[in-house]
Amino acid sequence: MKEQITEKKYELVVETFGFFRVRALRSFGSVEAGDVGGWVGKEDQLSHDGLCWIGGNARIGGSARVSGNALVRGNALIGGSARVNGNAVISGNACISGFALIGRSARVNGNAVISGNACISGFAVVCGSAVIRGNARVRGNAVVDGEAVVEI
C-alpha cells in the first residue's frame, strides 16, 4: 500500500555508492529545514509522514523502512526487510536486519545486532554488544545489555 504524502519533508541530495543523503525541506520535530541527515537507498525507505528521521551517517538499505516518529542516528544500519516505527530510537553502531521489527518506544544502541524475525517493543532497551535473533521477543521494560545473546 502506497503512503499518502501530504507534503514532502525531505529530498535526496547526494548519491554515494547507491545511497542518497537526505536533506529536510521543512522543519518538524527537532529537525530544521535545510538539515542534512543520513543515507537511504531509495525515497520510500523513510516516511514523509510523522516525525521520523535518519541522522548522522546512519543508513537504511534493502527494503527496510523507517516510519512514525522513529529516529535512526549515529552509524546505525537498518537493512533487509526490517521495520522501525513508533517512537523507537536506533543509535550508535546498531545493526537491524532480516525481518526484525523495532517499535513503540524501544531503544537499540551501542553495537547491538537485531536480526531474523526478532521484535523489540514497549520500553525495551537493547545495548552494548547484545544480539537478538531468530524469533526472539524483547518487550516491556526489559533491558538486554553486555554480550548477551537472545535467540528462539
C-alpha positions in Angstrom: 0.0 0.0 0.0 1.4 3.4 -1.0 1.9 6.0 1.6 -0.3 9.1 1.4 2.1 12.0 1.4 0.6 15.4 2.3 3.9 17.3 2.0 7.4 16.0 1.4 9.6 16.6 4.4 13.0 15.8 2.7 14.7 15.5 -0.6 17.5 13.2 -1.8 20.6 15.4 -2.5 23.8 13.3 -2.9 24.4 9.8 -4.2 27.4 7.8 -3.0 27.7 4.0 -3.6 24.0 3.6 -4.1 22.8 5.6 -1.1 21.3 9.1 -1.1 21.8 11.7 1.6 18.6 13.3 2.8 18.0 17.0 3.4 15.0 18.4 5.3 12.7 20.6 3.1 10.7 21.7 6.2 11.0 21.9 9.9 9.4 19.1 12.0 10.2 17.8 15.5 13.8 18.6 16.3 14.7 18.8 12.6 15.1 22.2 10.9 14.6 22.9 7.2 17.9 22.5 5.5 19.3 20.0 8.0 21.3 17.2 6.3 20.5 13.7 7.5 21.7 10.2 7.0 21.5 7.9 3.9 18.7 6.0 2.3 18.8 3.6 -0.7 15.5 4.9 -2.0 13.0 7.5 -1.1 10.3 5.2 0.2 12.5 3.9 3.0 12.0 7.0 5.2 8.4 8.1 5.6 7.4 11.6 4.8 4.7 11.4 7.5 5.3 11.6 11.2 8.5 12.9 12.8 10.7 10.0 11.7 14.3 11.0 10.7 17.6 9.5 9.9 20.7 11.4 11.0 24.5 11.3 11.2 26.0 8.5 9.0 23.1 6.1 9.6 21.9 4.1 6.6 18.7 2.5 5.5 19.1 -0.2 2.8 17.5 -3.2 1.3 13.7 -3.0 1.6 13.9 -1.7 5.2 11.6 1.1 6.3 11.5 3.8 9.0 8.2 5.5 9.9 6.1 7.0 12.6 8.2 9.1 15.0 11.2 6.8 14.9 14.8 8.1 14.9 17.8 6.4 13.4 21.2 8.1 14.0 24.9 7.7 14.6 26.4 4.9 12.4 23.3 2.6 12.7 22.4 0.4 9.8 18.9 -0.7 9.0 18.7 -3.4 6.3 16.9 -6.4 4.9 13.2 -6.0 5.3 13.4 -4.6 8.8 10.9 -2.1 10.1 11.5 0.7 12.7 8.4 2.6 13.8 6.6 4.2 16.7 8.9 6.3 18.9 11.8 3.8 18.6 15.4 5.2 18.6 18.3 3.3 16.9 21.7 4.8 17.5 25.4 4.1 17.8 26.7 1.2 15.6 23.5 -0.8 16.0 22.5 -3.1 13.1 18.9 -4.1 12.4 18.3 -6.7 9.6 16.2 -9.5 8.4 12.5 -9.1 9.1 13.2 -7.5 12.5 10.7 -5.1 14.0 11.6 -2.3 16.4 8.6 -0.4 17.6 6.7 1.5 20.3 9.4 3.3 22.5 12.2 0.7 22.2 15.8 1.7 22.2 18.7 -0.1 20.4 22.2 1.3 20.7 25.8 0.5 21.1 27.0 -2.4 18.9 23.7 -4.3 19.3 22.5 -6.6 16.5 18.9 -7.4 15.9 18.1 -9.9 13.1 15.8 -12.6 11.9 12.2 -12.2 12.9 13.1 -10.6 16.3 10.8 -8.0 17.7 11.8 -5.2 20.2 8.9 -3.2 21.6 7.5 -1.4 24.6 10.2 0.5 26.5 12.7 -2.3 26.0 16.4 -1.4 25.6 19.0 -3.5 23.8 22.5 -2.1 24.1 26.2 -3.0 24.4 27.1 -5.8 22.1 23.9 -7.8 22.7 22.5 -9.9 19.9 18.8 -10.6 19.5 17.9 -13.0 16.7 15.6 -15.7 15.4 12.0 -15.3 16.7 13.0 -13.7 20.0 10.8 -11.0 21.5 12.1 -8.3 23.9 9.4 -6.1 25.3 8.0 -4.2 28.3 10.7 -2.6 30.4 13.3 -5.3 29.6 17.0 -4.4 29.3 19.4 -6.6 27.4 23.0 -5.5 27.7 26.6 -6.5 27.5 27.4 -9.5 25.3 24.1 -11.2 25.9 22.6 -13.4 23.1 18.8 -14.0 23.0 17.6 -16.4 20.4 14.4 -18.5 20.0 
